Amino acid sequence: MRTRRVLWNALGVAATAALVGVAAVNASGSTAGVDPRAKLTIMAPAAPGGGWDLASRESQQVLRSTAVVNNAQVVNVPGAGGTIGLGQFTQLGDDPTNLMMTGTVMEGAITVNGSEATLGDTTPIARLAEDYIVFIVPANSPFRNLDDFIQAWRADPHGQAVGGGGIGGTDHLLTGLTAQAAGIDPGEVNYVSYAGGGEVLTALLSNTVAIGVSGYNDFSDQIEAGRLRPSLSRRRSRCPASTSPPSSSRAST
């Protein structure tokens, strides 16, 4: 019980700086004599630069700077919407010095990839934050808003590549639902999945995809720098930014 209290306290501090996600520990038990205050490893089951990675590294910095944990490290295990990392994480055994960052994206990925490991094999520790899902284009894109993109999308669904997170995740689902609402067969959509928001950002800036979809925090720095433009966000309220796009409830789709 002392170990669990330590982890709750540690994540309580980390949550104040975390960007997005849920922290989880292996549910199989605890190891006597192992103190997560001495050493803690946070797994980000995605490539560097995305939401889970940023949340993990923000947590790492807070845990270190507040001296909650002496040695906090982040490891990246990307692939298959986070299920590769999940599979490795659940094999770690009774070790309370390991945490994993996860979120809604992984639920769909578990089903699509037929993962043997599920979130039922972990114990949720803290809900850290929520994020806004946005459609985003490069600043020099000819699409000034989502309606412009949808017109081109309807004319050539496969020719307009959409970059986002893992198959079955929230990015993928929102893309399919948006296509369906626009009268486009979701099966015709050219959806390119990446291992994290950082890779989606690279694809956008290199014009590999016509439009991207991911969490707002994955793109916020580039939006503020003027390199990207948000076209639409999926949320109930407006994003807290001067460049906030309309929400899907206020847009034509």
C-alpha positions as CSV (number, residue, x, y, z in Angstrom):
1,M,0.0,0.0,0.0
2,R,2.9,2.4,0.7
3,T,4.1,1.9,-2.9
4,R,0.7,2.7,-4.3
5,R,0.5,5.9,-2.1
6,V,3.9,7.0,-3.4
7,L,2.8,6.5,-7.0
8,W,-0.5,8.4,-6.4
9,N,1.5,11.3,-4.8
10,A,4.0,11.3,-7.7
11,L,1.4,11.4,-10.4
12,G,-0.5,14.1,-8.5
13,V,2.4,16.4,-9.0
14,A,3.0,15.3,-12.6
15,A,-0.6,15.9,-13.6
16,T,-0.2,19.6,-13.0
17,A,2.2,19.8,-16.0
18,A,1.1,16.8,-18.1
19,L,-0.4,17.6,-21.6
20,V,-2.6,14.6,-22.4
21,G,-3.2,11.0,-21.5
22,V,-3.7,8.6,-18.6
23,A,-0.9,7.1,-16.6
24,A,-1.1,3.4,-15.8
25,V,0.9,0.8,-13.9
26,N,1.0,-2.9,-14.3
27,A,-1.9,-4.5,-12.4
28,S,-0.1,-7.7,-11.4
29,G,1.1,-6.4,-8.0
30,S,4.1,-4.7,-6.3
31,T,7.7,-5.7,-5.6
32,A,8.9,-5.5,-2.0
33,G,11.9,-3.2,-1.6
34,V,11.5,-1.4,-4.9
35,D,11.0,2.3,-4.4
36,P,9.7,4.4,-7.4
37,R,11.0,7.5,-5.7
38,A,14.5,6.3,-6.4
39,K,13.9,5.3,-10.0
40,L,10.9,5.6,-12.3
41,T,10.6,4.7,-16.0
42,I,7.8,6.2,-18.0
43,M,6.9,4.5,-21.2
44,A,5.6,6.6,-24.1
45,P,4.1,4.0,-26.5
46,A,4.6,6.3,-29.5
47,A,7.4,8.0,-31.5
48,P,9.0,11.2,-30.1
49,G,7.2,14.5,-30.6
50,G,3.6,13.3,-30.2
51,G,1.1,13.8,-27.3
52,W,2.1,10.8,-25.3
53,D,5.8,11.5,-25.6
54,L,5.3,15.2,-24.6
55,A,3.1,14.2,-21.7
56,S,5.7,11.7,-20.5
57,R,8.6,14.2,-20.8
58,E,6.6,17.0,-19.0
59,S,5.9,14.5,-16.2
60,Q,9.6,13.5,-16.1
61,Q,10.6,17.2,-15.8
62,V,8.2,17.9,-13.0
63,L,9.0,14.7,-11.1
64,R,12.7,15.6,-11.3
65,S,12.4,19.4,-10.5
66,T,10.2,18.8,-7.5
67,A,12.5,16.0,-6.2
68,V,9.6,13.5,-6.1
69,V,11.7,11.0,-8.0
70,N,15.5,11.0,-8.0
71,N,15.8,9.4,-11.5
72,A,12.9,9.6,-13.9
73,Q,13.4,8.3,-17.4
74,V,11.3,8.2,-20.6
75,V,11.5,5.4,-23.1
76,N,9.7,5.4,-26.5
77,V,8.1,2.2,-27.9
78,P,6.2,3.2,-31.0
79,G,4.0,1.2,-33.3
80,A,0.5,-0.1,-33.9
81,G,-1.3,2.7,-32.1
82,G,0.6,2.0,-28.9
83,T,-0.2,-1.7,-28.7
84,I,3.5,-2.7,-29.2
85,G,4.4,-0.7,-26.1
86,L,1.4,-2.1,-24.2
87,G,2.4,-5.6,-25.0
88,Q,5.9,-5.0,-23.7
89,F,4.6,-3.1,-20.7
90,T,2.4,-5.9,-19.5
91,Q,5.3,-8.3,-19.6
92,L,7.4,-6.3,-17.1
93,G,5.9,-8.2,-14.1
94,D,5.5,-6.9,-10.6
95,D,7.5,-3.7,-11.0
96,P,6.0,-0.5,-9.5
97,T,8.8,1.6,-11.0
98,N,7.3,1.5,-14.5
99,L,4.5,3.7,-15.7
100,M,2.9,4.0,-19.2
101,M,1.2,6.9,-20.8
102,T,-1.9,6.1,-22.8
103,G,-5.2,7.4,-23.9
104,T,-8.3,6.9,-26.0
105,V,-6.3,6.2,-29.2
106,M,-5.1,2.9,-27.7
107,E,-8.6,1.5,-27.2
108,G,-9.3,1.4,-30.9
109,A,-5.9,0.2,-31.7
110,I,-6.3,-2.8,-29.3
111,T,-9.4,-3.9,-31.3
112,V,-8.0,-3.3,-34.8
113,N,-4.7,-4.9,-34.1
114,G,-6.1,-7.9,-32.2
115,S,-3.8,-7.2,-29.3
116,E,-3.6,-9.9,-26.7
117,A,-2.7,-7.3,-24.1
118,T,-5.5,-4.8,-23.2
119,L,-5.8,-1.9,-20.8
120,G,-7.6,-4.4,-18.5
121,D,-4.1,-5.7,-17.8
122,T,-3.0,-2.4,-16.3
123,T,-4.2,-0.3,-13.3
124,P,-5.2,3.3,-14.2
125,I,-3.4,5.8,-11.9
126,A,-4.5,9.3,-12.9
127,R,-6.4,11.0,-15.6
128,L,-4.0,13.8,-16.5
129,A,-5.7,16.0,-19.1
130,E,-7.9,16.2,-22.2
131,D,-6.9,17.5,-25.6
132,Y,-8.7,18.9,-28.7
133,I,-8.6,16.9,-31.9
134,V,-7.9,19.2,-34.9
135,F,-7.6,19.0,-38.6
136,I,-4.5,20.9,-39.7
137,V,-2.9,22.1,-42.9
138,P,0.4,23.7,-43.8
139,A,0.3,27.5,-43.8
140,N,0.8,27.6,-47.6
141,S,-2.0,25.1,-48.3
142,P,-4.6,26.1,-50.9
143,F,-7.3,24.8,-48.4
144,R,-8.4,27.9,-46.4
145,N,-10.9,25.8,-44.3
146,L,-12.3,22.3,-44.1
147,D,-15.0,23.1,-46.6
148,D,-12.3,23.8,-49.2
149,F,-10.7,20.5,-48.4
150,I,-13.9,18.5,-48.5
151,Q,-14.7,19.8,-52.0
152,A,-11.4,18.4,-53.3
153,W,-11.8,15.3,-51.1
154,R,-15.2,14.5,-52.7
155,A,-13.7,14.9,-56.2
156,D,-10.7,12.6,-55.5
157,P,-11.0,10.8,-52.1
158,H,-7.8,8.7,-52.6
159,G,-5.8,11.6,-54.0
160,Q,-6.1,13.7,-50.8
161,A,-3.9,11.9,-48.2
162,V,-4.9,12.4,-44.6
163,G,-2.2,11.9,-42.0
164,G,-3.0,10.9,-38.4
165,G,-2.3,8.4,-35.6
166,G,-2.7,4.7,-35.5
167,I,-5.5,2.7,-37.3
168,G,-8.5,2.5,-35.0
169,G,-7.6,5.5,-32.9
170,T,-9.5,8.7,-32.5
171,D,-7.7,10.4,-35.4
172,H,-8.7,7.6,-37.7
173,L,-12.3,7.4,-36.4
174,L,-12.8,11.2,-36.7
175,T,-11.4,11.1,-40.3
176,G,-13.9,8.3,-41.3
177,L,-16.8,10.0,-39.6
178,T,-16.0,13.3,-41.3
179,A,-15.8,11.6,-44.6
180,Q,-19.1,9.8,-44.1
181,A,-20.8,13.1,-43.0
182,A,-19.5,14.7,-46.3
183,G,-20.9,11.9,-48.4
184,I,-17.6,10.2,-49.0
185,D,-17.2,6.4,-48.7
186,P,-14.7,6.0,-45.7
187,G,-13.3,3.0,-47.5
188,E,-12.1,5.3,-50.3
189,V,-10.2,7.5,-47.9
190,N,-6.4,7.5,-48.2
191,Y,-5.6,7.6,-44.5
192,V,-1.8,7.4,-43.7
193,S,-1.2,6.3,-40.1
194,Y,1.9,7.4,-38.2
195,A,3.4,6.4,-34.8
196,G,2.8,9.8,-33.2
197,G,1.9,13.4,-33.7
198,G,5.5,14.3,-34.3
199,E,5.6,12.2,-37.5
200,V,2.3,13.7,-38.6
201,L,3.8,17.1,-38.2
202,T,6.8,16.1,-40.3
203,A,4.5,14.7,-43.0
204,L,2.6,18.0,-43.1
205,L,5.6,20.2,-43.3
206,S,7.0,18.1,-46.1
207,N,3.7,18.1,-47.9
208,T,3.6,14.3,-47.8
209,V,-0.1,14.6,-46.8
210,A,-2.7,17.2,-47.7
211,I,-4.2,17.5,-44.2
212,G,-3.4,16.1,-40.8
213,V,-5.5,15.2,-37.8
214,S,-4.2,14.9,-34.2
215,G,-4.3,16.5,-30.8
216,Y,-4.0,20.3,-30.7
217,N,-1.0,20.2,-28.4
218,D,0.9,18.2,-31.0
219,F,0.7,21.2,-33.3
220,S,0.3,24.2,-31.0
221,D,3.9,25.5,-31.3
222,Q,3.8,25.3,-35.1
223,I,0.4,27.0,-35.2
224,E,1.7,29.8,-33.1
225,A,4.8,30.1,-35.3
226,G,2.5,30.4,-38.3
227,R,3.7,27.2,-40.1
228,L,0.4,25.4,-39.7
229,R,-3.3,26.4,-39.8
230,P,-6.0,24.6,-37.9
231,S,-9.1,23.9,-40.1
232,L,-11.6,22.3,-37.7
233,S,-11.5,20.9,-34.2
234,R,-13.7,18.2,-32.5
235,R,-14.7,19.6,-29.2
236,R,-17.6,21.1,-27.2
237,S,-15.9,24.5,-26.7
238,R,-13.3,26.6,-28.5
239,C,-9.6,25.9,-28.2
240,P,-7.8,28.3,-25.9
241,A,-5.9,30.0,-28.7
242,S,-6.3,33.1,-30.9
243,T,-6.0,30.8,-33.9
244,S,-8.8,28.6,-32.7
245,P,-10.8,27.0,-35.6
246,P,-14.5,26.4,-35.5
247,S,-15.7,23.3,-33.8
248,S,-17.4,20.6,-35.8
249,S,-20.7,21.5,-34.1
250,R,-20.4,25.0,-35.7
251,A,-19.1,23.9,-39.1
252,S,-21.1,22.8,-42.1
253,T,-20.1,19.2,-41.7
